[in-house]
Amino acid sequence: GIQVEQSPPDLILQEGANSTLRCNFSDSVNNLQWFHQNPWGQLINLFYIPSGTKQNGRLSATTVATERYSLLYISSSQTTDSGVYFCPLITAGNKLTFGGGTRVLVKP
Amino acid sequence: DAGVTQSPTHLIKTRGQQVTLRCSPKSGHDTVSWYQQALGQGPQFIFQYYEEEERQRGNFPDRFSGHQFPNYSSELNVNALLLGDSALYLCASSPSIGPEAFFGQGTRLTVV
């Protein structure tokens, strides 16, 4: 089946630091999303980004579909950025295939 | 716009019992998918409903079943609960055109 590999698995940041999260995919990339799962379990939409680059405030994402990877950039991190980040691949019929996530802890 | 809503938020059941979880999709969405997330792992696809029919199914036993109503809301039923069914159950809705999914806050099920 399709594999979604996320790196790093864990990330500890000092408030104000920048970071890059990466997703590699075993299959071709047609559609994917980035989510932030907060400590209460809610999955919050960050980006729908099948290709190219998008920015939203301190966050930006880039997907290079031909090379089967996507990156999420967090700039000037804040404690509210803590949580788990997921980049599920969207396959036929809008099914999402998730990886293990990147657990981010931002320390004040 | 109310977004995706799930109920209940927390639930404790005894091994062998049955449970029903509920989901109301985002306004304008007609496709509902259910996911199971064990502690420390990514969500796993259970099944998806569209036009009141199960359209896709993941690798879950028949103890997991579902239903979609004419108003697009959905239920997830789990029979003969096992300790290993303890997890966060997430509901996602999406429009029939366009793949972007939106999730509810989840139902945390504990089986004791």
gemmi code that builds the backbone of each chain (N, CA, C; Angstrom):
import gemmi

chains = {
    "A": [
        ("GLY", (0.816, -1.202, 0.000), (0.000, 0.000, 0.000), (0.849, 1.251, 0.000)),
        ("ILE", (0.183, 2.368, -0.105), (0.857, 3.666, -0.127), (1.508, 3.940, 1.227)),
        ("GLN", (2.744, 4.436, 1.173), (3.472, 4.773, 2.392), (3.712, 6.280, 2.448)),
        ("VAL", (3.474, 6.855, 3.633), (3.760, 8.265, 3.889), (4.784, 8.307, 5.010)),
        ("GLU", (5.973, 8.800, 4.686), (7.062, 8.849, 5.667), (7.289, 10.295, 6.078)),
        ("GLN", (7.191, 10.553, 7.401), (7.349, 11.905, 7.894), (8.618, 12.036, 8.722)),
        ("SER", (9.313, 13.146, 8.541), (10.530, 13.386, 9.306), (10.640, 14.855, 9.693)),
        ("PRO", (11.276, 15.137, 10.856), (11.664, 14.137, 11.854), (10.437, 13.639, 12.604)),
        ("PRO", (10.528, 12.543, 13.324), (9.377, 12.072, 14.110), (9.078, 12.972, 15.293)),
        ("ASP", (10.120, 13.564, 15.854), (9.953, 14.466, 16.999), (10.828, 15.692, 16.799)),
        ("LEU", (10.322, 16.834, 17.263), (11.033, 18.100, 17.092), (10.772, 18.970, 18.307)),
        ("ILE", (11.854, 19.407, 18.951), (11.735, 20.322, 20.085), (12.344, 21.652, 19.666)),
        ("LEU", (11.580, 22.720, 19.795), (11.997, 24.042, 19.358), (11.924, 25.039, 20.499)),
        ("GLN", (12.801, 26.010, 20.449), (12.676, 27.147, 21.345), (11.769, 28.149, 20.654)),
        ("GLU", (10.906, 28.785, 21.424), (9.997, 29.791, 20.863), (10.787, 30.792, 20.031)),
        ("GLY", (10.279, 31.070, 18.820), (10.951, 32.010, 17.936), (11.786, 31.347, 16.863)),
        ("ALA", (12.060, 30.047, 17.025), (12.899, 29.336, 16.056), (12.095, 28.984, 14.804)),
        ("ASN", (12.826, 28.701, 13.738), (12.232, 28.251, 12.477), (12.474, 26.751, 12.320)),
        ("SER", (11.614, 26.085, 11.539), (11.798, 24.651, 11.343), (11.173, 24.220, 10.020)),
        ("THR", (11.613, 23.038, 9.558), (11.081, 22.454, 8.335), (10.696, 21.008, 8.604)),
        ("LEU", (9.474, 20.653, 8.259), (8.988, 19.291, 8.364), (8.868, 18.730, 6.949)),
        ("ARG", (9.140, 17.410, 6.816), (9.160, 16.823, 5.487), (8.287, 15.589, 5.420)),
        ("CYS", (7.650, 15.397, 4.258), (6.888, 14.178, 3.966), (7.369, 13.609, 2.652)),
        ("ASN", (7.681, 12.309, 2.665), (8.008, 11.581, 1.442), (6.897, 10.586, 1.162)),
        ("PHE", (6.590, 10.404, -0.118), (5.477, 9.536, -0.501), (5.970, 8.426, -1.419)),
        ("SER", (5.412, 7.231, -1.222), (5.820, 6.079, -2.031), (5.092, 6.034, -3.376)),
        ("ASP", (4.038, 6.833, -3.494), (3.239, 6.808, -4.717), (3.152, 8.226, -5.278)),
        ("SER", (2.620, 8.334, -6.475), (2.509, 9.641, -7.116), (1.591, 10.557, -6.310)),
        ("VAL", (1.913, 11.845, -6.331), (1.184, 12.840, -5.547), (0.192, 13.555, -6.449)),
        ("ASN", (-1.088, 13.318, -6.215), (-2.114, 14.079, -6.924), (-2.738, 15.135, -6.021)),
        ("ASN", (-3.006, 14.728, -4.794), (-3.591, 15.650, -3.827), (-3.051, 15.336, -2.443)),
        ("LEU", (-2.794, 16.364, -1.668), (-2.430, 16.134, -0.274), (-2.818, 17.349, 0.561)),
        ("GLN", (-2.946, 17.108, 1.857), (-3.248, 18.166, 2.804), (-2.218, 18.140, 3.925)),
        ("TRP", (-2.067, 19.283, 4.594), (-1.325, 19.363, 5.840), (-2.310, 19.696, 6.955)),
        ("PHE", (-2.154, 18.971, 8.076), (-2.992, 19.202, 9.250), (-2.111, 19.408, 10.476)),
        ("HIS", (-2.651, 20.155, 11.423), (-2.068, 20.276, 12.752), (-3.069, 19.664, 13.730)),
        ("GLN", (-2.610, 18.664, 14.483), (-3.479, 18.070, 15.502), (-3.116, 18.685, 16.849)),
        ("ASN", (-4.064, 19.401, 17.431), (-3.778, 20.066, 18.697), (-3.828, 19.064, 19.854)),
        ("PRO", (-3.423, 19.480, 21.042), (-3.369, 18.538, 22.179), (-4.710, 17.914, 22.531)),
        ("TRP", (-5.817, 18.465, 22.079), (-7.137, 17.915, 22.353), (-7.594, 16.944, 21.264)),
        ("GLY", (-6.762, 16.751, 20.236), (-7.062, 15.775, 19.203), (-7.688, 16.331, 17.936)),
        ("GLN", (-8.034, 17.567, 17.933), (-8.672, 18.171, 16.758), (-7.657, 18.307, 15.629)),
        ("LEU", (-8.017, 17.830, 14.441), (-7.191, 18.001, 13.249), (-7.612, 19.286, 12.550)),
        ("ILE", (-6.683, 20.226, 12.479), (-6.962, 21.541, 11.926), (-6.323, 21.647, 10.541)),
        ("ASN", (-7.129, 22.047, 9.557), (-6.611, 22.188, 8.193), (-5.585, 23.320, 8.116)),
        ("LEU", (-4.431, 23.011, 7.549), (-3.430, 24.039, 7.306), (-3.388, 24.386, 5.820)),
        ("PHE", (-3.173, 23.372, 4.988), (-3.067, 23.588, 3.550), (-3.642, 22.403, 2.787)),
        ("TYR", (-4.278, 22.719, 1.666), (-4.533, 21.747, 0.625), (-3.575, 22.116, -0.495)),
        ("ILE", (-2.575, 21.243, -0.792), (-1.478, 21.682, -1.646), (-0.978, 20.533, -2.521)),
        ("PRO", (-1.667, 20.247, -3.635), (-1.221, 19.177, -4.533), (0.101, 19.476, -5.230)),
        ("SER", (0.413, 20.760, -5.378), (1.678, 21.144, -6.000), (1.941, 22.615, -5.707)),
        ("GLY", (3.196, 23.039, -5.907), (3.521, 24.435, -5.741), (3.717, 24.849, -4.294)),
        ("THR", (3.625, 26.143, -4.048), (3.868, 26.728, -2.732), (2.690, 27.578, -2.305)),
        ("LYS", (2.332, 27.454, -1.016), (1.296, 28.296, -0.437), (1.796, 28.842, 0.881)),
        ("GLN", (1.309, 30.015, 1.249), (1.701, 30.610, 2.521), (0.465, 31.088, 3.260)),
        ("ASN", (0.502, 30.918, 4.581), (-0.561, 31.415, 5.434), (0.076, 31.895, 6.734)),
        ("GLY", (0.311, 33.193, 6.801), (0.941, 33.746, 7.998), (2.360, 33.244, 8.172)),
        ("ARG", (2.624, 32.638, 9.352), (3.981, 32.136, 9.637), (4.231, 30.761, 9.032)),
        ("LEU", (3.220, 30.164, 8.443), (3.346, 28.838, 7.870), (3.373, 28.919, 6.358)),
        ("SER", (4.171, 28.058, 5.751), (4.138, 27.905, 4.300), (4.408, 26.445, 3.975)),
        ("ALA", (3.929, 26.020, 2.807), (4.105, 24.638, 2.388), (4.488, 24.594, 0.921)),
        ("THR", (5.305, 23.605, 0.591), (5.724, 23.389, -0.790), (5.583, 21.918, -1.112)),
        ("THR", (4.969, 21.608, -2.244), (4.878, 20.230, -2.719), (5.550, 20.132, -4.079)),
        ("VAL", (6.479, 19.167, -4.198), (7.119, 18.857, -5.474), (6.598, 17.487, -5.885)),
        ("ALA", (5.500, 17.497, -6.642), (4.802, 16.247, -6.951), (5.688, 15.287, -7.751)),
        ("THR", (6.505, 15.819, -8.668), (7.326, 14.954, -9.513), (8.363, 14.197, -8.696)),
        ("GLU", (8.774, 14.749, -7.550), (9.757, 14.087, -6.694), (9.121, 13.477, -5.450)),
        ("ARG", (7.804, 13.533, -5.381), (7.031, 12.841, -4.332), (7.386, 13.296, -2.922)),
        ("TYR", (7.460, 14.594, -2.686), (7.645, 15.076, -1.331), (6.953, 16.413, -1.135)),
        ("SER", (6.734, 16.718, 0.149), (6.150, 17.992, 0.528), (6.858, 18.489, 1.790)),
        ("LEU", (6.964, 19.805, 1.922), (7.624, 20.425, 3.058), (6.680, 21.424, 3.722)),
        ("LEU", (6.755, 21.488, 5.040), (6.024, 22.509, 5.801), (7.047, 23.339, 6.562)),
        ("TYR", (7.004, 24.652, 6.363), (7.901, 25.569, 7.052), (7.138, 26.294, 8.161)),
        ("ILE", (7.713, 26.269, 9.350), (7.168, 27.040, 10.462), (8.203, 28.110, 10.805)),
        ("SER", (7.808, 29.366, 10.706), (8.742, 30.438, 11.060), (8.302, 31.087, 12.361)),
        ("SER", (9.271, 31.598, 13.088), (9.009, 32.286, 14.373), (8.020, 31.490, 15.220)),
        ("SER", (8.385, 30.244, 15.538), (7.461, 29.329, 16.208), (6.947, 29.897, 17.530)),
        ("GLN", (5.707, 29.519, 17.834), (5.050, 29.923, 19.075), (4.606, 28.658, 19.820)),
        ("THR", (4.350, 28.800, 21.120), (3.957, 27.622, 21.910), (2.673, 27.000, 21.377)),
        ("THR", (1.825, 27.810, 20.756), (0.577, 27.286, 20.197), (0.809, 26.429, 18.950)),
        ("ASP", (2.036, 26.420, 18.422), (2.370, 25.552, 17.291), (2.621, 24.113, 17.741)),
        ("SER", (2.708, 23.887, 19.037), (2.931, 22.535, 19.561), (1.787, 21.611, 19.147)),
        ("GLY", (2.128, 20.354, 18.947), (1.134, 19.366, 18.527), (1.764, 18.414, 17.538)),
        ("VAL", (0.900, 17.726, 16.795), (1.384, 16.764, 15.812), (0.967, 17.235, 14.420)),
        ("TYR", (1.893, 17.164, 13.480), (1.631, 17.592, 12.117), (1.551, 16.373, 11.204)),
        ("PHE", (0.516, 16.339, 10.370), (0.288, 15.238, 9.437), (0.168, 15.774, 8.014)),
        ("CYS", (0.560, 14.940, 7.051), (0.489, 15.299, 5.627), (-0.124, 14.142, 4.833)),
        ("PRO", (-1.376, 13.821, 5.053), (-1.958, 12.674, 4.365), (-2.072, 12.865, 2.870)),
        ("LEU", (-1.825, 11.767, 2.164), (-2.021, 11.738, 0.721), (-3.499, 11.452, 0.467)),
        ("ILE", (-4.087, 12.156, -0.468), (-5.496, 11.949, -0.808), (-5.541, 11.081, -2.057)),
        ("THR", (-6.129, 9.900, -1.927), (-6.185, 8.986, -3.066), (-7.620, 8.856, -3.575)),
        ("ALA", (-7.835, 7.911, -4.453), (-9.120, 7.790, -5.137), (-10.285, 7.778, -4.152)),
        ("GLY", (-11.316, 8.544, -4.454), (-12.488, 8.588, -3.604), (-12.299, 9.397, -2.340)),
        ("ASN", (-11.292, 10.275, -2.338), (-11.054, 11.161, -1.190), (-10.685, 10.413, 0.073)),
        ("LYS", (-10.016, 9.275, -0.087), (-9.492, 8.561, 1.076), (-8.142, 9.155, 1.451)),
        ("LEU", (-7.923, 9.411, 2.760), (-6.663, 9.964, 3.240), (-5.792, 8.855, 3.815)),
        ("THR", (-4.520, 8.814, 3.378), (-3.544, 7.887, 3.928), (-2.522, 8.691, 4.722)),
        ("PHE", (-2.445, 8.414, 6.020), (-1.609, 9.178, 6.935), (-0.283, 8.467, 7.204)),
        ("GLY", (0.733, 9.270, 7.535), (1.958, 8.742, 8.104), (1.880, 8.832, 9.620)),
        ("GLY", (3.023, 8.655, 10.264), (3.059, 8.655, 11.711), (3.064, 10.032, 12.346)),
        ("GLY", (3.246, 11.070, 11.545), (3.219, 12.425, 12.064), (4.569, 12.910, 12.572)),
        ("THR", (4.693, 14.215, 12.729), (5.849, 14.844, 13.389), (5.337, 15.536, 14.634)),
        ("ARG", (5.859, 15.104, 15.794), (5.440, 15.683, 17.072), (6.327, 16.880, 17.388)),
        ("VAL", (5.706, 18.057, 17.489), (6.444, 19.294, 17.703), (6.133, 19.833, 19.093)),
        ("LEU", (7.182, 20.182, 19.815), (7.031, 20.832, 21.108), (7.798, 22.147, 21.052)),
        ("VAL", (7.090, 23.250, 21.242), (7.726, 24.564, 21.254), (7.799, 25.028, 22.706)),
        ("LYS", (9.017, 25.239, 23.172), (9.232, 25.646, 24.559), (9.314, 27.167, 24.666)),
        ("PRO", (8.696, 27.718, 25.733), (8.729, 29.189, 25.893), (10.117, 29.665, 26.285)),
    ],
    "B": [
        ("ASP", (-21.260, 28.682, 9.712), (-21.012, 27.296, 9.306), (-20.536, 26.513, 10.513)),
        ("ALA", (-21.279, 25.434, 10.867), (-20.993, 24.711, 12.097), (-19.775, 23.812, 11.978)),
        ("GLY", (-19.313, 23.504, 10.787), (-18.201, 22.578, 10.650), (-18.664, 21.154, 10.922)),
        ("VAL", (-17.717, 20.246, 11.060), (-18.013, 18.838, 11.317), (-18.183, 18.653, 12.827)),
        ("THR", (-19.283, 18.061, 13.227), (-19.514, 17.841, 14.652), (-19.673, 16.358, 14.933)),
        ("GLN", (-19.089, 15.922, 16.058), (-19.151, 14.521, 16.463), (-19.699, 14.425, 17.882)),
        ("SER", (-20.384, 13.323, 18.137), (-20.869, 13.080, 19.492), (-20.849, 11.590, 19.783)),
        ("PRO", (-20.623, 11.197, 21.058), (-20.193, 12.073, 22.148), (-18.710, 12.405, 22.012)),
        ("THR", (-18.175, 13.224, 22.904), (-16.756, 13.560, 22.852), (-15.919, 12.504, 23.562)),
        ("HIS", (-16.472, 11.929, 24.614), (-15.794, 10.871, 25.353), (-16.795, 9.765, 25.679)),
        ("LEU", (-16.276, 8.547, 25.770), (-17.139, 7.402, 26.013), (-16.316, 6.294, 26.659)),
        ("ILE", (-16.872, 5.685, 27.690), (-16.238, 4.518, 28.312), (-17.194, 3.338, 28.192)),
        ("LYS", (-16.706, 2.237, 27.627), (-17.518, 1.039, 27.442), (-16.779, -0.174, 28.002)),
        ("THR", (-17.534, -1.214, 28.251), (-16.974, -2.466, 28.753), (-16.740, -3.421, 27.591)),
        ("ARG", (-15.687, -4.197, 27.688), (-15.375, -5.208, 26.671), (-16.616, -6.054, 26.368)),
        ("GLY", (-16.902, -6.267, 25.079), (-18.046, -7.056, 24.663), (-19.284, -6.230, 24.335)),
        ("GLN", (-19.318, -4.993, 24.814), (-20.460, -4.131, 24.536), (-20.412, -3.605, 23.107)),
        ("GLN", (-21.464, -2.877, 22.749), (-21.582, -2.255, 21.441), (-21.612, -0.741, 21.636)),
        ("VAL", (-21.126, -0.001, 20.617), (-21.101, 1.445, 20.721), (-21.513, 2.075, 19.391)),
        ("THR", (-22.153, 3.236, 19.468), (-22.524, 3.999, 18.277), (-21.989, 5.408, 18.406)),
        ("LEU", (-21.235, 5.836, 17.410), (-20.694, 7.190, 17.360), (-21.384, 7.936, 16.221)),
        ("ARG", (-21.541, 9.257, 16.389), (-22.303, 10.033, 15.425), (-21.495, 11.190, 14.851)),
        ("CYS", (-21.840, 11.555, 13.610), (-21.109, 12.607, 12.906), (-22.063, 13.390, 12.019)),
        ("SER", (-21.988, 14.716, 12.119), (-22.710, 15.585, 11.198), (-21.686, 16.304, 10.329)),
        ("PRO", (-21.803, 16.192, 9.014), (-20.775, 16.784, 8.146), (-20.905, 18.296, 8.043)),
        ("LYS", (-19.867, 18.882, 7.501), (-19.871, 20.315, 7.212), (-20.959, 20.617, 6.182)),
        ("SER", (-21.566, 21.790, 6.298), (-22.615, 22.182, 5.373), (-22.116, 22.115, 3.929)),
        ("GLY", (-22.910, 21.479, 3.063), (-22.535, 21.362, 1.657), (-21.714, 20.136, 1.326)),
        ("HIS", (-21.319, 19.366, 2.349), (-20.539, 18.141, 2.132), (-21.459, 16.928, 2.158)),
        ("ASP", (-21.194, 15.971, 1.243), (-22.055, 14.799, 1.171), (-21.285, 13.493, 1.372)),
        ("THR", (-20.006, 13.570, 1.574), (-19.177, 12.379, 1.748), (-18.603, 12.373, 3.163)),
        ("VAL", (-18.781, 11.265, 3.860), (-18.303, 11.141, 5.241), (-17.378, 9.938, 5.359)),
        ("SER", (-16.213, 10.162, 5.949), (-15.239, 9.085, 6.183), (-14.950, 8.981, 7.666)),
        ("TRP", (-14.650, 7.768, 8.119), (-14.324, 7.526, 9.522), (-12.892, 7.002, 9.617)),
        ("TYR", (-12.197, 7.466, 10.666), (-10.822, 7.068, 10.913), (-10.655, 6.673, 12.370)),
        ("GLN", (-9.752, 5.731, 12.620), (-9.392, 5.339, 13.974), (-7.954, 5.759, 14.226)),
        ("GLN", (-7.722, 6.439, 15.339), (-6.368, 6.860, 15.680), (-5.978, 6.291, 17.042)),
        ("ALA", (-5.095, 5.315, 17.036), (-4.559, 4.778, 18.283), (-3.532, 5.761, 18.840)),
        ("LEU", (-3.271, 5.632, 20.118), (-2.370, 6.562, 20.793), (-0.988, 6.552, 20.149)),
        ("GLY", (-0.505, 7.720, 19.766), (0.838, 7.845, 19.217), (0.971, 7.478, 17.754)),
        ("GLN", (-0.141, 7.229, 17.088), (-0.086, 6.833, 15.676), (-0.907, 7.785, 14.816)),
        ("GLY", (-0.746, 7.656, 13.497), (-1.576, 8.417, 12.588), (-2.938, 7.764, 12.408)),
        ("PRO", (-3.935, 8.533, 12.009), (-5.270, 7.966, 11.774), (-5.253, 6.897, 10.683)),
        ("GLN", (-6.096, 5.868, 10.886), (-6.259, 4.792, 9.914), (-7.680, 4.824, 9.367)),
        ("PHE", (-7.815, 4.695, 8.054), (-9.107, 4.765, 7.369), (-9.944, 3.537, 7.695)),
        ("ILE", (-11.192, 3.774, 8.150), (-12.110, 2.669, 8.434), (-13.014, 2.428, 7.237)),
        ("PHE", (-13.828, 3.421, 6.894), (-14.683, 3.347, 5.718), (-15.229, 4.715, 5.374)),
        ("GLN", (-15.890, 4.778, 4.206), (-16.418, 6.024, 3.689), (-17.839, 5.817, 3.173)),
        ("TYR", (-18.695, 6.810, 3.416), (-20.074, 6.754, 2.949), (-20.373, 7.900, 2.000)),
        ("TYR", (-21.081, 7.559, 0.936), (-21.521, 8.533, -0.065), (-22.853, 8.050, -0.587)),
        ("GLU", (-23.821, 8.940, -0.673), (-25.179, 8.602, -1.140), (-25.718, 7.383, -0.378)),
        ("GLU", (-25.496, 7.388, 0.923), (-26.042, 6.390, 1.850), (-25.487, 4.978, 1.617)),
        ("GLU", (-24.387, 4.901, 0.845), (-23.779, 3.600, 0.586), (-22.318, 3.619, 1.061)),
        ("GLU", (-21.826, 2.468, 1.504), (-20.413, 2.342, 1.843), (-19.641, 2.287, 0.526)),
        ("ARG", (-18.789, 3.284, 0.299), (-18.116, 3.382, -0.995), (-16.716, 2.762, -0.956)),
        ("GLN", (-16.027, 2.907, 0.180), (-14.694, 2.331, 0.327), (-14.583, 1.803, 1.750)),
        ("ARG", (-13.695, 0.822, 1.934), (-13.500, 0.273, 3.253), (-12.021, -0.013, 3.454)),
        ("GLY", (-11.527, 0.275, 4.633), (-10.156, -0.048, 4.993), (-10.074, -1.442, 5.579)),
        ("ASN", (-8.944, -1.752, 6.163), (-8.694, -3.095, 6.670), (-9.197, -3.233, 8.111)),
        ("PHE", (-10.497, -3.193, 8.278), (-11.140, -3.324, 9.575), (-12.161, -4.461, 9.525)),
        ("PRO", (-12.311, -5.185, 10.647), (-13.237, -6.333, 10.656), (-14.696, -5.891, 10.537)),
        ("ASP", (-15.542, -6.876, 10.297), (-16.977, -6.608, 10.123), (-17.649, -6.108, 11.393)),
        ("ARG", (-16.947, -6.183, 12.516), (-17.510, -5.628, 13.753), (-17.720, -4.112, 13.615)),
        ("PHE", (-16.994, -3.528, 12.683), (-17.139, -2.104, 12.410), (-18.133, -1.940, 11.255)),
        ("SER", (-19.213, -1.229, 11.512), (-20.200, -0.989, 10.479), (-20.668, 0.451, 10.572)),
        ("GLY", (-21.351, 0.889, 9.528), (-21.767, 2.282, 9.538), (-23.063, 2.495, 8.809)),
        ("HIS", (-23.442, 3.747, 8.799), (-24.683, 4.120, 8.119), (-24.595, 5.596, 7.770)),
        ("GLN", (-25.221, 5.965, 6.655), (-25.352, 7.375, 6.321), (-26.818, 7.672, 6.090)),
        ("PHE", (-27.290, 8.761, 6.612), (-28.693, 9.152, 6.529), (-28.914, 10.119, 5.365)),
        ("PRO", (-30.178, 10.327, 4.971), (-30.453, 11.228, 3.838), (-29.919, 12.643, 4.025)),
        ("ASN", (-29.753, 13.085, 5.281), (-29.213, 14.434, 5.515), (-27.673, 14.418, 5.550)),
        ("TYR", (-27.071, 13.305, 5.148), (-25.618, 13.093, 5.032), (-24.928, 12.816, 6.362)),
        ("SER", (-25.625, 12.922, 7.487), (-25.001, 12.565, 8.755), (-24.710, 11.068, 8.763)),
        ("SER", (-23.846, 10.645, 9.670), (-23.391, 9.257, 9.636), (-23.212, 8.714, 11.043)),
        ("GLU", (-23.284, 7.411, 11.147), (-23.005, 6.700, 12.388), (-21.935, 5.646, 12.149)),
        ("LEU", (-21.126, 5.432, 13.179), (-20.166, 4.332, 13.190), (-20.571, 3.422, 14.338)),
        ("ASN", (-20.770, 2.157, 14.050), (-21.114, 1.166, 15.059), (-19.973, 0.163, 15.213)),
        ("VAL", (-19.658, -0.148, 16.453), (-18.658, -1.181, 16.716), (-19.284, -2.190, 17.671)),
        ("ASN", (-19.324, -3.452, 17.245), (-19.874, -4.531, 18.063), (-18.772, -5.295, 18.772)),
        ("ALA", (-19.162, -6.001, 19.834), (-18.238, -6.887, 20.546), (-16.909, -6.197, 20.818)),
        ("LEU", (-16.969, -5.081, 21.522), (-15.789, -4.253, 21.747), (-14.643, -5.035, 22.379)),
        ("LEU", (-13.434, -4.740, 21.871), (-12.201, -5.296, 22.408), (-11.396, -4.171, 23.058)),
        ("LEU", (-10.493, -4.540, 23.949), (-9.645, -3.525, 24.580), (-8.892, -2.728, 23.527)),
        ("GLY", (-8.508, -3.394, 22.435), (-7.748, -2.754, 21.366), (-8.545, -1.761, 20.541)),
        ("ASP", (-9.856, -1.697, 20.775), (-10.672, -0.706, 20.066), (-10.584, 0.664, 20.723)),
        ("SER", (-9.943, 0.733, 21.875), (-9.745, 2.020, 22.547), (-8.911, 2.923, 21.647)),
        ("ALA", (-9.461, 4.086, 21.311), (-8.800, 4.977, 20.358), (-9.603, 6.261, 20.241)),
        ("LEU", (-9.046, 7.189, 19.470), (-9.767, 8.397, 19.070), (-10.395, 8.116, 17.709)),
        ("TYR", (-11.705, 8.285, 17.611), (-12.404, 8.056, 16.354), (-12.733, 9.396, 15.718)),
        ("LEU", (-12.260, 9.564, 14.504), (-12.384, 10.834, 13.808), (-13.299, 10.693, 12.598)),
        ("CYS", (-14.123, 11.691, 12.414), (-15.012, 11.754, 11.264), (-14.534, 12.898, 10.377)),
        ("ALA", (-14.502, 12.652, 9.083), (-14.122, 13.683, 8.122), (-15.206, 13.811, 7.066)),
        ("SER", (-15.472, 15.041, 6.647), (-16.416, 15.226, 5.550), (-15.729, 15.951, 4.406)),
        ("SER", (-16.213, 15.695, 3.200), (-15.685, 16.348, 2.007), (-16.815, 16.473, 0.991)),
        ("PRO", (-16.679, 17.404, 0.069), (-17.704, 17.528, -0.973), (-17.484, 16.455, -2.036)),
        ("SER", (-18.527, 16.141, -2.783), (-18.378, 15.126, -3.830), (-17.469, 15.623, -4.953)),
        ("ILE", (-17.410, 16.957, -5.128), (-16.445, 17.516, -6.065), (-15.409, 18.273, -5.260)),
        ("GLY", (-14.147, 17.919, -5.428), (-13.113, 18.560, -4.620), (-12.720, 17.655, -3.476)),
        ("PRO", (-11.427, 17.417, -3.279), (-10.982, 16.399, -2.329), (-10.705, 16.881, -0.912)),
        ("GLU", (-10.754, 18.190, -0.641), (-10.310, 18.661, 0.662), (-11.236, 18.170, 1.772)),
        ("ALA", (-10.631, 17.557, 2.802), (-11.381, 16.984, 3.916), (-11.292, 17.880, 5.142)),
        ("PHE", (-12.366, 17.856, 5.937), (-12.424, 18.595, 7.192), (-12.850, 17.615, 8.280)),
        ("PHE", (-12.183, 17.719, 9.446), (-12.398, 16.761, 10.519), (-13.190, 17.360, 11.675)),
        ("GLY", (-13.929, 16.469, 12.346), (-14.547, 16.819, 13.598), (-13.543, 16.730, 14.731)),
        ("GLN", (-14.005, 17.002, 15.944), (-13.111, 17.035, 17.103), (-12.801, 15.648, 17.638)),
        ("GLY", (-13.523, 14.643, 17.124), (-13.246, 13.268, 17.510), (-14.048, 12.798, 18.710)),
        ("THR", (-14.168, 11.478, 18.812), (-14.749, 10.818, 19.989), (-13.674, 9.914, 20.570)),
        ("ARG", (-13.360, 10.145, 21.839), (-12.356, 9.317, 22.494), (-13.054, 8.161, 23.194)),
        ("LEU", (-12.824, 6.942, 22.675), (-13.456, 5.736, 23.208), (-12.447, 4.963, 24.048)),
        ("THR", (-12.865, 4.649, 25.261), (-12.051, 3.808, 26.138), (-12.829, 2.536, 26.420)),
        ("VAL", (-12.233, 1.391, 26.164), (-12.841, 0.091, 26.440), (-12.122, -0.527, 27.642)),
        ("VAL", (-12.898, -0.849, 28.672), (-12.288, -1.381, 29.904), (-12.771, -2.818, 30.152)),
    ],
}
model = gemmi.Model(1)
for chain_id, residues in chains.items():
    chain = gemmi.Chain(chain_id)
    for i, (resn, *xyz) in enumerate(residues, 1):
        res = gemmi.Residue()
        res.name, res.seqid = resn, gemmi.SeqId(i, " ")
        for name, pos in zip(("N", "CA", "C"), xyz):
            atom = gemmi.Atom()
            atom.name, atom.element = name, gemmi.Element(name[0])
            atom.pos, atom.b_iso = gemmi.Position(*pos), 0.0
            res.add_atom(atom)
        chain.add_residue(res)
    model.add_chain(chain)
structure = gemmi.Structure()
structure.add_model(model)
structure.setup_entities()
